[in-house]
Amino acid sequence: MTTKAHADSGGARVASASPWGLALAAIVGAEFLLQLDGTIINVALPSLRADLGVDVAAASWVLNAFFVAFGGLLLLAGRLGDVLGHRRVFLAGIGLVTIASLVAGLAPSFEVLVVGRVLQGAGAAIAGPTGLALLAILFQGERQAKAFGLYSTVTGLGAASGMILGGLLTSAGDWRWTLLINVPIGLLIIALALRAVGTRDEGTRARSLGAPSAVLVTAALTAGVFGLVRAAEHGWGNTWALVPLVAAVVLIAVLVVVDARAAEPLLPRRVFANRARIGGFLNLLLLAMVLTGFLFYVSQYLGVALGYDALRTGLAILPFGLALLVTTQFLTRFVAKLALPVRALIGLVLVAAAFGWLSLLDGGSSYATDVLPPVVVLGIGVGLAIIPFNMIVLSTSDPADTGVTAGILQSSLTVGGSIGLAVLLLPFTSGGGQIAETISGVFRWSTGIALLGLLVSLVFWFGPGARKAA
């Protein structure tokens, strides 16, 4: 299949001619909306179950349906942006999220709700990589650094904000408002994007969509994310966790063969030819493993061991997002003269130190002295590391591959998060299974993963031949 590819060659001119603040608000607002969709309905599940008459296992698919669709379509969506134009695809994705939120929020049955959540995940997958690609295209120099900083902050704040907003909306109204709130937000984002970003993508040329590879990569990612979700819920011995994971490996092997024979591969080898970029991909995957695990398992600890309700749990995690915000928007200017890999390395050291500190938690720990300080350190470390990771990956990309590179970047985050939840389930359920006893093991494993990120950085960015590769 061949269509017209729209290379945003005029992106920098558009950014300077149009109000860049509005463009940034549209893209960052979209990312915040997508992050909210992943967690905002969590605290509403008990009310949802009572209203629709479903059990806990079925209700879990209100969450899983979103993540499976989102993770499965990311790479295809990135390629669609490269082929059809990032502006158009971005607007289509936000439009789909808005419509799907209306469908899910007004759902008369559980089945319609799940369909709406699948469509939400699909819309998020379409909008996510193209929004990230637009950041790299529309903003240059200092503005690009600020844009990535704000984008990274919103990514970190989204999960905690979702829990807080979900609790407030559920207590003020009912569970449907956690979905319907997306509709006015989505319409506002679309209006901003039409005004500041537009729909015109310049520099068209004929380019293959790579349909066979697109089908394979979508099936592989969907199967992989589904298997990891099942493993996180039911353990690694579950048949419906292992079978999809094996299928994902087989599909990836077939994809490599098919893509190698394609005239224009879906995943060009040049995307993986840059040593610094590979280090960025791996570090993003590892960081997503520990951060997704942190948000989930520390919430369990706060709720069970310390007796916090959902709203108080969200507020307890919020200092992580605030530390991330302060770091990306203010503290990074003090290290701006340092090379990106050096800044990332400093951030990873702080991340590892924070998880080492959290590994001391037990049943006698208190929030003020044992949880809050390492949570703040973690936010600072992530704030220092995440911007260099994103910029190293996207600034070294060929403009024609910006969309698929952004898709790989977000796939690393999504798949990494799913892997983290599943892997950290092992220490979480070890021994007597009491959260107060096993939480320290979760964060010891997280410390090890963060140290592995440090090793990856040293090898790919500072090891023998790294300077020549750069």
Summary of the structure (lengths in Angstrom):
residues: 470
radius of gyration: 21.1
end to end distance: 35.4
largest distance: 64.0
contacts: 1838
relative contact order: 0.14
helix: 81%
strand: 2%
